[in-house]
Amino acid sequence: MNVAEFWKFLERSADETTDPAPRLDWLAYRLSRVSLDHIADFQLHLEAARRPIDTYAMWGAANQIMDGLCSGDAFWYFQPWLIGQGQRWWHHAVQDPDNLADLPAVRALAGSSPWDWADADWPHWEALTYVAPRVYDHITGREDSLDEALDARGHRTYSDPEPIDQPWDSDSLAQITQRLPRLARLFPRQHNVKP
């Protein structure tokens, strides 16, 4: 599975349904019909798509959307959610995290408090990270078999954010306004904000 096929596969699941749980079922079913190598490729492409968005700049943008509630875990789960929006929106956000303001799924959250969001609306999709490992383990009948296959390919799996840029204070109103003007207008902060 090459990277174009990965994106097509992921986007086709969104054509079937936008609800995260049925999308996972669709992905699991389709992954169970391809080779073990292709399942491993899917996971590698998913993890590779994380790298350009595993930045403090993107973390700050996610924190703004979530009204200051974006912990390390929340940012880790935000990344597969953003990837799940499809290559076009992922690439648009990679160019500038403030471009998240253009995503339909983000715009749908504007004007309401995170406390009022339905679970399916939250910008997180942790379970996407586990769909390929679950299918791989099911097919092989061995736990952690995908991890072993990726290790054999020389792949280093990481399980927490490891931002690759300079940190900034994403709770500073001045820095938010400078770095994320569009998101700041869409999601005015109510919590955890400093002048």
KAKA-V412830 format. One record per residue. N is the residue number from 1. PHI is phi in whole degrees, -180 to 180 (999 if undefined). PSI is psi as a letter, one per 20 degrees, with the letter a starting at -180 (none if undefined). Layout:
BEGIN
n = (N,N)
phi = (PHI,PHI)
psi = (PSI,PSI)
END
This chain:
BEGIN
n = (1,2,3,4,5,6,7,8,9,10,11,12,13,14,15,16,17,18,19,20,21,22,23,24,25,26,27,28,29,30,31,32,33,34,35,36,37,38,39,40,41,42,43,44,45,46,47,48,49,50,51,52,53,54,55,56,57,58,59,60,61,62,63,64,65,66,67,68,69,70,71,72,73,74,75,76,77,78,79,80,81,82,83,84,85,86,87,88,89,90,91,92,93,94,95,96,97,98,99,100,101,102,103,104,105,106,107,108,109,110,111,112,113,114,115,116,117,118,119,120,121,122,123,124,125,126,127,128,129,130,131,132,133,134,135,136,137,138,139,140,141,142,143,144,145,146,147,148,149,150,151,152,153,154,155,156,157,158,159,160,161,162,163,164,165,166,167,168,169,170,171,172,173,174,175,176,177,178,179,180,181,182,183,184,185,186,187,188,189,190,191,192,193,194,195)
phi = (999,-87,-66,-64,-67,-58,-64,-62,-59,-65,-70,-64,-63,-72,-67,-74,-165,-97,-72,-58,-66,-64,-62,-63,-61,-62,-62,-62,-62,-66,-65,-69,-102,-113,-69,-58,-61,-71,-64,-63,-60,-55,-65,-63,-67,-62,-68,-66,-69,-68,-54,-69,-107,-90,-131,-65,-61,-71,-61,-62,-65,-63,-63,-66,-60,-92,56,81,-104,-94,-74,-59,-64,-62,-69,-61,-80,-65,-58,-65,-62,-64,-60,-66,-74,109,-62,-59,-73,-58,-63,-60,-71,-60,-61,-165,-55,-66,-67,-56,-61,-88,-67,-55,-66,-75,-60,-66,-87,-61,89,-129,-81,-54,-67,-99,-72,-70,-57,-68,-90,-59,-79,-151,-151,-55,-63,-60,-63,-103,-66,-66,-59,-63,-65,-60,-62,-64,-68,-81,75,-127,-72,61,-70,-68,-57,-64,-65,-70,-59,-63,-87,82,-87,-97,-88,-121,-130,-145,-58,-136,-54,-107,-123,-78,-69,-146,-87,-78,-108,-90,-57,-62,-71,-60,-62,-73,-86,-132,-60,-72,-66,-63,-73,-71,-128,-63,-72,-110,-126,53,-119,-116,-61)
psi = (o,r,h,h,h,g,g,g,g,g,h,h,h,h,h,g,q,i,p,g,g,h,g,g,g,g,g,g,g,h,h,i,j,r,q,h,h,h,g,g,g,g,g,g,h,g,h,h,h,h,g,i,j,m,q,h,g,h,g,h,g,h,h,g,h,j,l,j,j,n,r,g,g,h,h,h,h,h,g,h,g,g,h,i,i,r,g,g,h,g,g,g,h,h,h,o,h,i,i,h,i,i,p,g,h,g,h,h,i,q,i,q,q,h,h,i,p,q,h,i,i,p,m,q,m,h,h,h,h,i,g,g,h,g,g,g,h,g,g,h,j,p,q,k,h,h,g,g,g,h,g,h,i,j,p,o,p,q,j,q,q,m,q,j,a,p,q,r,n,j,j,o,g,g,h,g,h,g,h,l,h,g,h,h,h,h,m,p,p,h,q,l,q,q,none)
END
